[in-house]
Amino acid sequence: MSDSKTLADRVVWLFIGPKGVRLPWSILLAFMAFVAAQVLSFVVLHAAGVSLSDTREATTSLSTIKNTSLVLACVIAATLFMAVIEKRPLDDYYLVGARPVLRALQGAGVGLALISLLVGGEVALGVMRFDGFATRGEAALLSGTLWAGGFVLVGLIEEMMTRGYLLARLARSLGFRWGAIITTVFFSALHLPNPGESVIGIAAVVLSGLVFCFAIWKTGSIWWGFGWHAAWDWGETYLYGAPDSGLPANGSLMIMRAHSPDWLSGGATGPEGSVLCFIALGLAALTVHYLLPKRADLSGSRGATQA
């Protein structure tokens, strides 16, 4: 009896730590919950007669909204599932925080200002040229609204997927610093398949991921980074009509043309592929450091012993 009890204790120890499910299994559970939510959503949509082939069209504001709505629902479902399993509030996953609406608006303001500064710098240096307007009037207003909705969804997905539960769980076991490094690598890897992506563009993605993690460390939530992320992408794609991480713009307001050299203009990658983007990201980091208030409880930044 004692031998069987010892074996059972060892099996339990393998899966359960002092504070709950151990790190590898919790991440696996979150991934399985995400996949299960996707499978269930596909089955429901198919039963309802919705064709999934519609989501494979060219990247437009409507296709972005359709694609991201489904993925976001699955991310939310997986996050809620883990909150129930771990018996933790969503605030532990950086999803609440103090004054989330204000933080999101602050981030959006900085993101839009910095993408405007970056594009303006490229125009001043002659490596980016304004070639007129792609849309006008009501069509421009509608397109801008749809792209705003699409990038709100994109920002929520990327922040929740990479810097929500995953970052919080890694930080709980490995410390915030290692959590930030690992999630930034994951965040950057998501951009590798983009057509037109470049080495400079990926380096910019890495730096932006670290800036977002810095904002979470300061404020305790994803909302500043979410606002920055959504507004930057909206400004880049819709407002200025430039490629976003190698993805071409459709239905933009302006038409901006990049000229050689690519390392300065960004080329097919877009403004993020320019070395000037590093200046913009440096300014973003300075904004986080000097303008965002530090949360009272920074315990999430310290290392932990749970495996």
Secondary structure, 3 states (H helix, E strand, C coil): CHHHHHHHHHHHHHHEECCEECHHHHHHHHHHHHHHHHHHHHHHHHHCCCCHHHHHCCCCHHHHHHHHHHHHHHHHHHHHHHHHHHCCCHHHHCCCCCCHHHHHHHHHHHHHHHHHHHHHHHHHCCCEEEEEECCCHHHHHHHHHHHHHHHHHHHHHHHHHHHCHHHHHHHHHHCHHHHHHHHHHHHHHCCCCCCCCCHHHHHHHHHHHHHHHHHHHHHCCCHHHHHHHHHHHHHHHHHCCCCECCECCCCCCEEEEECCCHHHHCHHHCHHHCCHHHHHHHHHHHHHHHHCCCCCCCHHHCCCCCC
